[in-house]
Amino acid sequence: QARFEGFRQAGVNRLSIGVQSFSDSHLHALGRVHNGGQALAAVRSAVALFDEVNIDLMYALPNQSVTQALADVAQAVALGSSHLSLYQLTMEPNTLFAAKPPPLPDEDTLFDIEEAVHAAAERAGFERYEVSAFAKPGHRCQHNLNYWGFGDYLGIGAGAHAKISYPNRIERETRHRNPQAYMEEMEAAAQPAEVRTVGVKELPFEFMLNALRLTQGVPEQWFEERCGRPLSDLQRPLKIALEKGLIENTPGYFKPSALGFLHLNTLIEMFLVS
């Protein structure tokens, strides 16, 4: 509570709580160090102090049923948060889960869980505006909308990332993940651990990787404005996507179709240039 009050006094206006699940058994299966009671206490403290509170939930957890996944969403809704992020558990490379995968729901159950949790969020008044993001009216995350729109942002803190546009290039920065190394970095030359210039051929994929996550899409002029490149760079993959029905034929806008949203990885991969 005292920490959250300090955040508020310092000018922070939004908190995102990495709950993942309110179930002790599922948290244990995920290797989390908190329990359901601590998650409840954290969210209640946050909601009491902030108008903008996001709850991160994972679904398709080891041995999870549709009923259990819905219970997590119902609990999040009951706590009065203004924003939900609903993520499917994925096996990241070079992790313990990837080396020794736990028993996950089969594809049919996964599909049922995903449909159920999305529908439950929408029935509770949360609008899906991005692949994993659901918000009450007027509570969409402005920071997230900025980077999904390929805007610039600063990375402050250990492990933080940044995207900065210059007249002749776009750079991505990564700060040291280790807090001690980050502090030393800041006390010295204040140089990030890594600075990478985004190549011209990478820009179509980098832009669409973010923009096509939004349910309402983005204006096509943003590609020219934010990448400094002509729309002709996108002509070939756009033509293929339109032919496959994965993107809507909406003049002046890039917007995935309902089919494209279901197969978003396939759609985005079309913009990879070898």
C-alpha positions in Angstrom: 0.0 0.0 0.0 2.8 2.5 0.9 4.6 1.7 -2.3 1.5 2.4 -4.4 0.9 5.6 -2.5 4.4 6.7 -3.3 3.9 5.9 -7.0 0.7 8.0 -6.9 2.5 11.0 -5.2 5.3 10.8 -7.7 2.8 11.3 -10.6 2.2 7.7 -11.8 -1.3 7.5 -13.2 -1.6 3.9 -14.2 -0.6 0.5 -12.7 -0.4 -2.9 -14.4 -0.5 -5.8 -12.1 1.0 -9.1 -13.3 -1.6 -11.4 -11.6 -1.6 -14.2 -14.3 -4.1 -16.2 -12.2 -5.9 -16.0 -8.9 -5.6 -19.8 -8.4 -2.9 -20.9 -6.1 -2.5 -24.2 -7.9 -2.1 -22.5 -11.3 0.3 -19.9 -9.9 2.4 -22.7 -8.5 2.4 -24.5 -11.9 3.6 -21.3 -13.5 6.5 -21.0 -11.0 5.1 -17.6 -9.6 6.3 -16.4 -6.2 3.0 -14.8 -5.2 -0.3 -16.5 -4.3 -3.9 -15.6 -5.1 -4.4 -13.8 -1.8 -1.5 -11.5 -2.5 -2.8 -10.8 -6.0 -6.2 -9.8 -4.6 -4.6 -7.5 -2.0 -2.4 -5.8 -4.7 -5.3 -5.2 -7.1 -7.5 -3.9 -4.3 -4.8 -1.4 -3.2 -4.2 -0.3 -6.8 -7.9 0.2 -7.6 -8.4 2.3 -4.4 -5.6 4.7 -5.5 -5.7 4.7 -9.3 -8.4 5.2 -12.0 -6.3 3.3 -14.5 -5.5 -0.3 -13.4 -4.7 -3.2 -15.7 -4.8 -6.8 -14.7 -2.6 -9.3 -16.6 -4.2 -12.7 -16.9 -2.9 -15.9 -18.6 -5.1 -18.6 -19.9 -4.6 -22.1 -21.3 -2.5 -22.9 -18.2 -1.4 -26.4 -17.3 -4.4 -28.6 -16.8 -6.7 -25.5 -16.9 -10.4 -26.0 -17.7 -12.8 -23.5 -19.3 -14.5 -23.0 -15.9 -11.2 -22.2 -14.2 -10.2 -19.7 -16.8 -13.6 -18.0 -16.5 -13.2 -17.8 -12.7 -10.0 -15.8 -13.2 -11.8 -13.3 -15.5 -14.8 -13.1 -13.2 -12.5 -12.3 -10.2 -10.7 -9.6 -12.2 -14.0 -8.0 -13.2 -15.3 -8.1 -9.6 -12.3 -6.2 -8.4 -13.2 -3.1 -10.5 -10.2 -2.8 -12.8 -10.6 -0.6 -15.9 -8.4 -2.7 -18.2 -7.7 -6.4 -18.8 -4.8 -8.0 -20.7 -5.6 -11.6 -21.6 -2.7 -13.7 -22.8 -2.4 -17.3 -23.9 0.5 -19.1 -22.2 3.2 -19.7 -24.8 6.4 -21.8 -24.5 9.3 -19.3 -24.8 12.6 -20.7 -26.1 15.4 -21.3 -23.6 13.0 -21.6 -20.6 12.3 -24.5 -18.3 8.8 -24.8 -19.8 10.3 -25.2 -23.3 12.7 -27.8 -22.1 10.1 -29.7 -20.1 6.6 -28.7 -21.3 3.8 -29.1 -18.7 0.5 -30.7 -19.6 -1.3 -28.0 -21.5 -5.0 -28.0 -22.8 -5.4 -29.6 -26.2 -6.3 -27.4 -29.2 -10.0 -27.8 -28.9 -10.0 -26.9 -25.2 -7.7 -24.0 -25.9 -10.1 -22.7 -28.6 -13.0 -23.1 -26.1 -11.1 -21.3 -23.4 -10.1 -18.4 -25.6 -13.6 -17.9 -26.9 -15.0 -18.1 -23.4 -12.6 -15.6 -21.7 -12.9 -13.1 -24.6 -16.7 -13.3 -24.5 -16.8 -12.9 -20.7 -14.7 -9.8 -20.8 -16.9 -8.2 -23.5 -20.1 -9.1 -21.5 -18.6 -7.3 -18.6 -18.2 -4.1 -20.6 -14.6 -4.4 -21.7 -14.0 -3.7 -25.4 -11.3 -5.6 -27.2 -9.2 -3.0 -29.0 -6.0 -5.1 -29.5 -5.2 -8.8 -29.8 -4.8 -9.2 -26.0 -6.1 -5.9 -24.6 -9.6 -5.2 -23.3 -10.7 -1.8 -21.8 -13.7 -0.1 -20.3 -14.9 2.8 -22.4 -12.4 5.7 -22.1 -9.7 3.5 -20.5 -7.6 2.4 -23.4 -3.9 2.4 -22.6 -2.4 5.5 -24.3 1.2 4.2 -23.9 0.3 0.9 -25.6 -1.6 2.7 -28.4 1.5 4.7 -29.0 3.8 1.8 -29.6 1.3 -0.2 -31.5 1.0 2.8 -33.7 4.8 2.7 -34.2 5.3 5.8 -32.2 8.5 6.7 -30.2 9.0 6.0 -26.5 11.8 6.2 -24.0 13.1 3.2 -22.0 13.8 4.1 -18.4 14.9 1.4 -15.9 16.6 -2.0 -15.9 15.8 -4.0 -18.9 13.8 -1.2 -20.6 13.4 -0.8 -24.3 13.1 2.4 -26.3 12.3 3.4 -29.9 13.6 6.7 -31.2 13.2 8.2 -34.6 15.8 10.5 -36.2 15.5 12.3 -39.6 17.6 9.6 -41.3 17.0 6.4 -39.2 15.0 4.7 -36.5 16.9 3.2 -33.5 15.9 0.7 -30.9 17.7 0.8 -27.5 17.9 -1.8 -24.8 19.0 -1.1 -21.2 20.9 -3.6 -19.0 18.6 -6.1 -17.4 20.7 -6.5 -14.3 19.8 -3.6 -11.9 23.4 -3.2 -10.7 24.7 -3.1 -14.3 21.9 -0.6 -15.1 22.9 1.7 -12.2 26.6 1.6 -13.3 25.5 2.3 -16.8 23.6 5.4 -15.7 26.3 6.7 -13.4 28.9 6.4 -16.2 28.3 7.4 -19.8 24.6 6.7 -19.7 24.8 4.6 -22.8 22.3 1.8 -23.4 23.5 -1.8 -23.4 22.5 -2.1 -27.1 21.6 0.3 -29.9 20.3 -1.1 -33.1 19.3 0.8 -36.3 16.2 -0.7 -37.9 17.0 -1.6 -41.5 15.0 -0.2 -44.3 13.9 -3.7 -45.4 12.8 -4.5 -41.8 10.4 -1.5 -41.6 7.4 -3.1 -43.3 7.4 -6.0 -40.8 8.3 -3.9 -37.8 5.4 -1.5 -38.6 2.8 -4.1 -39.3 3.9 -6.3 -36.4 2.4 -3.5 -34.2 -0.2 -1.8 -36.3 -2.2 -5.0 -37.3 -2.6 -5.9 -33.6 -5.2 -3.2 -33.3 -8.8 -4.2 -34.1 -9.5 -0.8 -35.7 -6.3 -0.7 -37.7 -4.2 2.4 -38.4 -4.2 5.1 -41.1 -2.0 4.1 -44.0 -0.2 7.5 -44.0 1.3 6.5 -40.7 3.7 4.2 -42.5 5.1 7.1 -44.6 5.1 9.5 -41.6 6.6 7.1 -39.0 8.9 5.0 -41.2 10.0 7.6 -43.8 9.2 5.2 -46.6 6.7 5.1 -49.5 3.6 3.0 -49.5 5.0 1.1 -52.5 7.2 -0.8 -50.0 4.1 -2.6 -48.8 2.4 -3.1 -52.2 3.3 -6.8 -52.8 2.4 -8.2 -49.4 -0.7 -6.1 -49.2 -1.9 -7.5 -52.6 -1.4 -11.1 -51.3 -3.1 -10.4 -48.0 -6.1 -8.8 -49.8 -6.4 -11.8 -52.2 -6.4 -14.2 -49.2 -9.0 -12.1 -47.4 -6.7 -11.4 -44.4 -6.9 -7.7 -44.6 -9.9 -5.4 -45.3 -10.1 -3.4 -48.5 -10.6 -0.1 -46.7 -9.2 2.9 -48.6 -6.7 4.8 -46.5 -6.5 2.2 -43.7 -4.6 -0.9 -42.8 -7.0 -3.1 -40.9 -7.0 -6.9 -40.4 -10.2 -8.7 -41.4 -12.0 -11.1 -39.0 -10.1 -14.0 -40.7 -6.8 -12.1 -40.6 -7.3 -11.4 -36.9 -7.7 -15.1 -36.3 -4.5 -15.9 -38.3 -2.5 -12.8 -37.3 0.9 -14.4 -37.3 0.4 -15.6 -40.8 -0.7 -12.1 -41.9 2.2 -10.3 -40.3 4.8 -12.8 -41.6 3.7 -11.7 -45.2 5.6 -8.4 -44.5 8.9 -10.1 -43.8 11.3 -9.2 -46.6 14.2 -11.5 -47.3 
